[in-house]
Amino acid sequence: MKIIIKKKTPKWHKPAQIAAVLLLIVFAYWQLKPDMEVTPQEVTITPFIPEEVERDGAIIDVNDIKAVDGQFRFVDDQTFIFKGTHANKGDALYEVDLQNLTIRADLDGDEPISNAVLTIQDQSPEKATLLYDNDAYSMYYIADESLRGIYKIDVEGNVYQISKRMAVSEADQPYTMVSDSGTKLIYFETGTNRIVTYDFLTNKKKIIQRSLTAEQLDHLPEHLMVSPHGGFVLFEDDEKLIYVYGADSAKAYVDGVMGINPTFSANDGYLYYFYEGAMSGDFAGRQFGIVDLSNGNIQYDTAEDDEQYHVSVTTIPDSDAVLYMNGIVDDLTFVIDSIEVYDPSTKEKEKAVSMLGTHIKIDSPVIVRDRLMLLATPEGDTLFYHLDDQNLTTLTGLQPFDTAKAQQQYYLPYEKGFIIAYGNAVYRYDHLGTMKLMDFDGTLSKIVLSPDYMTIAAYIEGDKIIFSDKISEVY
């Protein structure tokens, strides 16, 4: 009898056999597979290109602006135009949309980019010039022969012809002035060059029996002034005699006074000037004239002892008050004794003597913004004096801002205070303190503010335009 004994197979034996078979298959494939050429793929690296208009918080950069050689201003609070050169787009008039962060070019444009189409009497004039614009109406001069004249168009589209008998310059543009309030227009009657006032609210006119010569018309700001609320018109003749007329009545309130630096109060109630007969030089005098424009009465404030008045007239917003300085003249220096704020409507006077002994340039600007006063020293420094707390701050080398090559130390007055460019930063400076608006690298050569004083635009030469919304921030 044959006995068969079966051995038990280990559990790992069968998987090992399978693995061995797989290895043989792989080996056979590598031995028998055809040769293949391997071609490397080309990888393209795209460099980062910054956006033309980009926002980072309160800062908006418009990049690649190589030159600005023309207009540089806000059309409104969200629209900015400039004429210049873009690195990619070339020379053009550009419009920047600060809300949508876009820039577009008008290659042939010399005027602000606009989609508005003006229609008068079912005609679209070819030669229309925007003379004035606010939230309530616009004023245009149309040179087309069939429509020639000055027109007012209100927000509802109603058209009013103001005049077709207006004196125009050699460039065929009318001579006009508008009051700060936007309520009164001054233009001149053709042929006679008599002053005509027009009330935008009532559409009524008044002719003032005062003619200007062609030379005076061509230098209008030197001879004519409209009061802030539009109630009065001031004319200064070639002999520097002052005349003031009621804009609605044409009545003469001041008839040939010898004075310099005539200035209306902010509320139209008074006229201020320095009596020319009591001047000791070009920048100081002893008699300060105050005209009550309700009746034409004149009173004089006369400096005492050796004191004189610095020939600067600074009105206080939203009042009839005026600020002036008493002191002593020492060659090209004015030494302050006191600073006075006087309101003739209330007879109230506040007098500050904390600046006693302070030296300023005899021709120093005197600028007041929201109780903050700017003065210039003989050494070229700028003084900021706080009328309320009487603190004094000195900044070295600060100059009025203009479009000259920048030393990056400038000031620009605005409604609430001053914009200061100092070093490589721009600041807002007012009676509350200082806030940095932006940093920059390079040369700052232009700077402007939006109509609502909420945004600042600064051009950095050969580089970019920077917008900052920080000016509106409260701290």
C-alpha positions as CSV (number, residue, x, y, z in Angstrom):
1,M,0.0,0.0,0.0
2,K,1.4,3.4,-1.1
3,I,1.1,6.1,1.5
4,I,1.1,9.8,0.1
5,I,1.9,12.5,2.6
6,K,0.8,16.2,1.5
7,K,2.9,19.1,2.8
8,K,1.1,22.3,3.8
9,T,2.0,25.2,1.4
10,P,3.0,28.5,3.1
11,K,0.7,31.5,2.6
12,W,3.4,33.6,1.0
13,H,4.2,31.1,-1.7
14,K,1.4,32.0,-4.1
15,P,1.9,35.8,-4.0
16,A,5.6,35.3,-4.6
17,Q,4.9,33.3,-7.7
18,I,2.7,36.1,-9.1
19,A,5.3,38.8,-8.4
20,A,8.0,36.7,-10.1
21,V,5.8,36.4,-13.2
22,L,5.2,40.2,-13.3
23,L,8.9,40.9,-13.0
24,L,9.6,38.6,-16.0
25,I,6.9,40.5,-18.1
26,V,8.4,43.9,-17.3
27,F,11.9,42.7,-18.1
28,A,10.8,41.3,-21.4
29,Y,9.0,44.7,-22.3
30,W,12.1,46.7,-21.6
31,Q,14.2,44.3,-23.7
32,L,11.8,44.3,-26.7
33,K,10.4,48.0,-26.7
34,P,11.3,50.2,-29.6
35,D,13.6,53.3,-29.1
36,M,11.6,56.6,-28.6
37,E,13.0,60.2,-29.0
38,V,12.2,62.5,-26.0
39,T,11.5,66.1,-26.9
40,P,11.6,68.6,-24.0
41,Q,8.7,71.1,-23.8
42,E,9.5,74.8,-24.0
43,V,8.2,76.8,-20.9
44,T,7.4,80.5,-21.4
45,I,7.6,82.8,-18.4
46,T,5.3,85.9,-18.7
47,P,6.7,88.9,-16.7
48,F,4.3,90.7,-14.4
49,I,2.9,93.9,-15.9
50,P,1.3,96.3,-13.4
51,E,-2.2,97.6,-14.2
52,E,-2.4,101.1,-15.8
53,V,-4.7,102.2,-13.0
54,E,-4.6,100.4,-9.7
55,R,-5.9,101.0,-6.2
56,D,-4.2,100.1,-2.9
57,G,-6.4,101.2,-0.1
58,A,-6.8,105.0,-0.2
59,I,-4.1,105.3,-2.9
60,I,-4.7,105.1,-6.7
61,D,-1.7,104.9,-9.0
62,V,-1.9,105.8,-12.7
63,N,1.3,104.3,-14.0
64,D,3.7,105.0,-16.9
65,I,2.9,108.8,-17.2
66,K,6.1,110.1,-18.7
67,A,5.1,113.7,-19.0
68,V,2.4,116.2,-18.2
69,D,2.4,119.3,-20.4
70,G,-1.1,120.6,-20.3
71,Q,-4.3,120.4,-18.4
72,F,-4.1,118.8,-15.0
73,R,-7.3,119.0,-13.1
74,F,-10.5,117.4,-11.7
75,V,-13.6,117.7,-13.9
76,D,-15.6,116.4,-10.9
77,D,-14.9,114.4,-7.8
78,Q,-14.6,111.1,-9.8
79,T,-13.1,112.3,-13.1
80,F,-9.7,113.7,-13.7
81,I,-8.1,114.9,-17.0
82,F,-4.5,115.7,-18.0
83,K,-2.7,116.4,-21.2
84,G,0.6,114.5,-21.5
85,T,2.5,111.4,-22.5
86,H,1.7,107.8,-21.6
87,A,4.5,105.3,-22.1
88,N,2.3,103.0,-24.1
89,K,-0.5,105.3,-25.4
90,G,1.6,108.3,-26.5
91,D,0.7,112.0,-26.5
92,A,-3.0,112.7,-25.8
93,L,-5.6,114.3,-23.6
94,Y,-6.4,111.6,-21.0
95,E,-9.4,111.0,-18.7
96,V,-9.1,109.0,-15.6
97,D,-12.2,107.5,-14.0
98,L,-11.4,107.1,-10.3
99,Q,-14.5,105.1,-9.6
100,N,-14.0,102.4,-12.3
101,L,-10.2,102.7,-12.3
102,T,-9.9,103.3,-16.1
103,I,-7.9,105.6,-18.3
104,R,-8.8,106.6,-21.8
105,A,-7.2,108.8,-24.4
106,D,-8.4,111.4,-26.8
107,L,-5.6,111.6,-29.3
108,D,-6.8,114.8,-31.0
109,G,-8.4,116.4,-28.0
110,D,-7.6,119.8,-26.5
111,E,-10.7,120.1,-24.5
112,P,-12.0,117.9,-21.6
113,I,-13.4,114.6,-22.8
114,S,-17.1,114.6,-22.6
115,N,-20.1,112.7,-24.0
116,A,-22.4,115.6,-23.6
117,V,-24.2,116.9,-26.7
118,L,-25.4,120.5,-26.5
119,T,-28.7,121.2,-28.2
120,I,-30.1,124.8,-28.6
121,Q,-33.3,125.4,-30.5
122,D,-33.1,121.9,-32.1
123,Q,-29.6,122.7,-33.3
124,S,-26.2,121.3,-32.2
125,P,-23.8,124.3,-32.3
126,E,-20.2,123.7,-33.5
127,K,-18.6,126.5,-31.5
128,A,-19.8,126.2,-27.9
129,T,-17.6,127.1,-24.9
130,L,-18.5,126.1,-21.4
131,L,-18.1,129.3,-19.3
132,Y,-19.4,128.1,-15.9
133,D,-20.9,125.0,-14.4
134,N,-22.4,124.0,-11.0
135,D,-25.0,121.6,-9.7
136,A,-27.9,123.9,-10.7
137,Y,-27.0,125.1,-14.2
138,S,-24.4,125.5,-16.9
139,M,-23.5,128.6,-18.8
140,Y,-22.3,128.5,-22.4
141,Y,-21.1,130.9,-25.1
142,I,-22.1,129.9,-28.6
143,A,-20.2,131.6,-31.4
144,D,-22.3,130.0,-34.2
145,E,-23.7,132.9,-36.2
146,S,-27.4,131.7,-36.0
147,L,-27.2,131.1,-32.2
148,R,-24.6,133.6,-31.1
149,G,-24.9,134.5,-27.5
150,I,-24.5,133.5,-23.8
151,Y,-26.9,130.8,-22.6
152,K,-28.0,129.3,-19.3
153,I,-29.1,125.7,-19.2
154,D,-30.6,124.4,-16.0
155,V,-30.6,120.8,-14.7
156,E,-34.0,120.1,-16.3
157,G,-32.7,121.1,-19.7
158,N,-34.5,124.5,-19.9
159,V,-32.5,127.0,-22.0
160,Y,-32.3,130.7,-21.3
161,Q,-30.6,133.2,-23.6
162,I,-28.8,135.6,-21.2
163,S,-27.6,138.0,-23.9
164,K,-26.5,138.3,-27.6
165,R,-25.1,141.8,-27.0
166,M,-21.9,140.9,-25.1
167,A,-18.5,142.3,-25.6
168,V,-15.9,139.7,-26.7
169,S,-12.2,139.5,-26.8
170,E,-10.0,139.2,-29.9
171,A,-10.2,135.5,-29.4
172,D,-14.0,135.8,-29.7
173,Q,-14.7,134.9,-26.1
174,P,-17.0,137.0,-23.9
175,Y,-15.6,138.9,-20.8
176,T,-17.4,137.4,-17.9
177,M,-17.1,137.0,-14.1
178,V,-19.3,134.9,-11.7
179,S,-19.6,135.5,-7.9
180,D,-18.3,132.8,-5.6
181,S,-21.9,131.9,-4.7
182,G,-22.6,131.2,-8.3
183,T,-25.7,133.5,-8.2
184,K,-24.5,136.5,-10.1
185,L,-22.9,137.0,-13.6
186,I,-21.1,140.1,-14.8
187,Y,-20.6,140.7,-18.5
188,F,-20.2,143.8,-20.7
189,E,-22.4,145.4,-23.2
190,T,-21.0,145.4,-26.7
191,G,-20.2,148.9,-28.1
192,T,-20.5,150.7,-24.8
193,N,-18.6,148.2,-22.6
194,R,-20.9,149.0,-19.7
195,I,-21.2,146.6,-16.8
196,V,-24.2,144.3,-16.9
197,T,-25.2,142.1,-14.0
198,Y,-27.4,139.0,-14.4
199,D,-29.1,137.1,-11.6
200,F,-29.0,133.3,-12.3
201,L,-31.9,132.8,-9.9
202,T,-34.3,135.4,-11.2
203,N,-33.0,135.8,-14.7
204,K,-33.0,139.6,-14.2
205,K,-30.4,142.1,-15.5
206,K,-29.2,145.4,-14.4
207,I,-27.0,147.9,-16.3
208,I,-24.4,149.8,-14.2
209,Q,-23.5,153.1,-15.7
210,R,-19.8,152.4,-15.7
211,S,-17.8,151.7,-18.9
212,L,-14.5,150.0,-19.2
213,T,-11.8,150.6,-21.8
214,A,-10.7,147.8,-24.1
215,E,-7.4,147.7,-22.1
216,Q,-9.2,147.4,-18.8
217,L,-11.4,144.6,-20.2
218,D,-8.3,142.7,-21.3
219,H,-7.0,143.0,-17.7
220,L,-10.3,142.5,-16.0
221,P,-9.2,140.9,-12.7
222,E,-7.1,144.0,-12.0
223,H,-10.1,146.3,-12.3
224,L,-13.2,144.4,-11.4
225,M,-14.3,142.3,-8.4
226,V,-17.7,140.7,-7.5
227,S,-18.6,140.3,-3.8
228,P,-18.8,136.6,-2.6
229,H,-22.6,136.5,-2.5
230,G,-22.9,138.6,-5.7
231,G,-24.5,141.7,-4.1
232,F,-21.9,144.2,-5.1
233,V,-19.5,145.0,-7.9
234,L,-16.3,146.8,-7.3
235,F,-14.4,148.8,-10.0
236,E,-10.9,150.2,-9.6
237,D,-9.9,152.7,-12.3
238,D,-6.4,153.4,-13.6
239,E,-5.8,156.0,-10.9
240,K,-6.5,153.3,-8.3
241,L,-9.8,155.0,-7.2
242,I,-12.4,152.5,-5.8
243,Y,-16.0,152.5,-6.8
244,V,-18.6,150.0,-5.5
245,Y,-22.1,149.5,-7.0
246,G,-25.1,147.5,-5.9
247,A,-25.4,144.6,-8.3
248,D,-29.2,144.7,-8.2
249,S,-29.8,148.4,-7.8
250,A,-26.8,149.9,-9.7
251,K,-26.6,152.4,-6.8
252,A,-23.1,153.7,-6.0
253,Y,-22.1,152.9,-2.4
254,V,-18.4,153.9,-2.7
255,D,-17.6,156.8,-5.1
256,G,-13.9,157.2,-5.8
257,V,-12.1,156.3,-2.6
258,M,-8.2,156.3,-2.6
259,G,-7.4,152.8,-1.3
260,I,-5.4,149.6,-1.9
261,N,-6.2,146.0,-1.3
262,P,-10.0,146.4,-1.4
263,T,-11.6,143.2,-0.1
264,F,-15.3,142.3,0.5
265,S,-16.2,140.5,3.7
266,A,-17.3,136.9,3.3
267,N,-20.9,137.7,4.0
268,D,-21.1,140.8,1.6
269,G,-21.8,143.2,4.5
270,Y,-18.6,145.2,4.4
271,L,-15.7,146.4,2.3
272,Y,-12.2,146.7,3.7
273,Y,-9.2,148.5,2.3
274,F,-6.1,150.6,3.4
275,Y,-6.3,154.3,2.8
276,E,-3.7,155.2,0.3
277,G,-3.1,158.6,1.7
278,A,-1.8,157.1,5.0
279,M,0.6,154.6,3.5
280,S,4.2,154.6,4.7
281,G,5.4,152.2,2.0
282,D,4.1,149.5,-0.3
283,F,3.4,147.0,2.5
284,A,2.4,149.0,5.6
285,G,0.0,151.8,6.4
286,R,-1.7,153.6,9.3
287,Q,-5.4,153.8,8.4
288,F,-7.6,150.8,7.8
289,G,-10.9,151.6,6.0
290,I,-14.2,149.9,6.8
291,V,-17.2,150.5,4.6
292,D,-20.7,149.5,5.7
293,L,-22.3,148.4,2.4
294,S,-25.8,148.7,3.8
295,N,-25.5,152.5,3.7
296,G,-22.0,153.4,2.3
297,N,-20.7,154.8,5.6
298,I,-16.9,154.7,6.0
299,Q,-15.0,154.5,9.3
300,Y,-11.2,154.3,9.8
301,D,-9.2,152.4,12.3
302,T,-5.9,154.3,12.8
303,A,-2.7,152.7,14.1
304,E,-1.4,154.1,17.4
305,D,2.0,155.4,18.3
306,D,4.7,154.0,16.1
307,E,2.6,151.0,15.0
308,Q,1.4,150.4,11.5
309,Y,-0.9,147.9,9.9
310,H,0.6,145.1,7.7
311,V,-1.0,145.6,4.3
312,S,-2.9,142.3,4.2
313,V,-6.7,141.9,4.5
314,T,-7.9,138.4,5.5
315,T,-11.6,137.8,5.8
316,I,-13.1,135.2,8.0
317,P,-15.4,132.6,6.4
318,D,-19.2,132.7,7.1
319,S,-19.0,136.1,8.8
320,D,-18.3,139.8,8.1
321,A,-15.1,139.7,10.3
322,V,-11.6,140.6,9.2
323,L,-8.1,139.7,10.4
324,Y,-5.3,142.2,10.4
325,M,-1.9,142.8,12.1
326,N,-0.4,145.7,14.1
327,G,3.4,146.1,14.3
328,I,6.5,148.0,13.6
329,V,8.3,148.2,10.2
330,D,12.0,147.6,10.3
331,D,13.5,147.8,6.8
332,L,12.2,144.7,5.0
333,T,10.8,143.1,8.2
334,F,7.5,143.6,9.9
335,V,7.6,143.0,13.7
336,I,4.3,141.9,15.0
337,D,2.8,143.5,18.1
338,S,-0.7,141.9,17.9
339,I,-3.1,140.1,15.6
340,E,-6.7,141.3,15.6
341,V,-9.9,139.8,14.4
342,Y,-12.7,142.4,14.2
343,D,-16.4,142.0,13.2
344,P,-18.0,145.4,12.6
345,S,-21.5,143.9,12.4
346,T,-21.2,142.9,16.1
347,K,-18.4,145.4,17.2
348,E,-16.6,142.4,18.7
349,K,-12.8,142.3,18.6
350,E,-10.4,139.6,19.7
351,K,-6.8,140.5,20.1
352,A,-3.9,138.0,20.3
353,V,-0.5,139.2,21.6
354,S,1.3,135.9,21.8
355,M,3.1,136.7,18.5
356,L,4.6,139.8,20.0
357,G,8.1,140.4,18.6
358,T,7.7,137.8,15.8
359,H,9.5,138.9,12.6
360,I,7.9,138.2,9.3
361,K,8.8,139.4,5.7
362,I,7.4,142.8,4.9
363,D,5.7,141.2,1.9
364,S,4.7,138.0,3.7
365,P,1.6,136.2,2.5
366,V,-1.1,136.1,5.2
367,I,-3.3,133.1,4.6
368,V,-6.0,131.9,7.1
369,R,-7.7,128.6,6.7
370,D,-10.1,127.4,9.5
371,R,-8.3,129.4,12.2
372,L,-4.8,128.4,11.1
373,M,-2.7,131.2,9.9
374,L,0.3,131.0,7.5
375,L,3.2,133.6,7.5
376,A,6.7,133.8,6.1
377,T,9.8,134.7,8.0
378,P,12.8,136.8,6.6
379,E,14.9,133.6,6.8
380,G,12.6,131.8,4.4
381,D,10.8,129.7,7.0
382,T,7.0,129.2,7.1
383,L,5.1,129.9,10.3
384,F,1.8,128.2,11.1
385,Y,0.0,130.0,13.9
386,H,-3.1,128.6,15.6
387,L,-5.5,131.4,16.4
388,D,-7.4,129.4,18.9
389,D,-4.7,127.8,21.1
390,Q,-2.0,130.3,19.9
391,N,0.5,127.5,19.2
392,L,3.3,128.2,16.7
393,T,4.9,125.7,14.3
394,T,7.9,126.5,12.1
395,L,8.7,124.6,8.9
396,T,12.0,125.4,7.2
397,G,12.2,126.2,3.5
398,L,8.5,125.7,2.7
399,Q,7.4,127.6,-0.4
400,P,4.1,128.2,-2.2
401,F,3.3,125.3,-4.5
402,D,3.7,125.9,-8.3
403,T,4.7,123.9,-11.3
404,A,8.5,124.7,-11.1
405,K,11.0,122.0,-10.6
406,A,10.2,120.6,-7.2
407,Q,12.3,120.9,-4.1
408,Q,9.5,118.9,-2.6
409,Q,8.8,121.5,0.1
410,Y,5.5,123.3,-0.8
411,Y,2.2,124.3,0.6
412,L,-1.2,124.6,-1.0
413,P,-4.0,126.3,0.9
414,Y,-7.5,124.8,0.7
415,E,-10.8,125.3,2.5
416,K,-9.9,123.4,5.7
417,G,-6.2,123.9,6.0
418,F,-3.0,123.3,4.0
419,I,-1.6,120.6,1.8
420,I,2.2,120.3,2.5
421,A,4.7,118.4,0.3
422,Y,7.8,118.0,2.5
423,G,10.6,115.6,1.7
424,N,9.1,112.6,0.0
425,A,5.6,112.7,1.5
426,V,2.5,114.8,1.2
427,Y,0.6,115.8,4.3
428,R,-2.7,117.4,5.3
429,Y,-2.1,120.1,7.9
430,D,-4.8,121.9,9.8
431,H,-5.6,123.2,13.3
432,L,-6.2,119.6,14.5
433,G,-2.7,118.3,13.5
434,T,-1.0,116.5,10.6
435,M,-2.0,113.5,8.6
436,K,0.2,111.8,5.9
437,L,-1.7,111.5,2.6
438,M,0.9,109.7,0.5
439,D,4.6,108.7,0.1
440,F,6.4,109.0,-3.2
441,D,9.8,108.5,-4.9
442,G,11.0,111.0,-7.4
443,T,10.2,114.6,-8.1
444,L,6.8,116.0,-7.3
445,S,5.9,118.8,-9.7
446,K,2.1,119.2,-9.8
447,I,-0.6,118.9,-7.1
448,V,-4.3,119.7,-7.2
449,L,-7.4,119.0,-5.2
450,S,-10.9,117.8,-6.2
451,P,-13.8,120.2,-6.0
452,D,-15.1,118.7,-2.8
453,Y,-11.6,118.7,-1.2
454,M,-11.8,114.9,-0.7
455,T,-9.1,113.7,-3.1
456,I,-5.6,114.9,-4.0
457,A,-3.8,114.3,-7.3
458,A,0.0,114.6,-7.5
459,Y,2.2,114.1,-10.5
460,I,5.6,112.4,-10.0
461,E,7.8,113.5,-12.9
462,G,8.4,110.8,-15.6
463,D,6.6,108.1,-13.5
464,K,3.0,108.3,-12.4
465,I,0.0,110.3,-11.1
466,I,-1.0,109.4,-7.5
467,F,-4.5,110.0,-6.1
468,S,-5.2,109.9,-2.4
469,D,-8.5,109.8,-0.7
470,K,-7.0,110.1,2.8
471,I,-7.6,113.9,2.8
472,S,-11.3,113.1,3.7
473,E,-10.4,111.0,6.7
474,V,-11.2,112.3,10.2
475,Y,-8.7,111.7,13.0
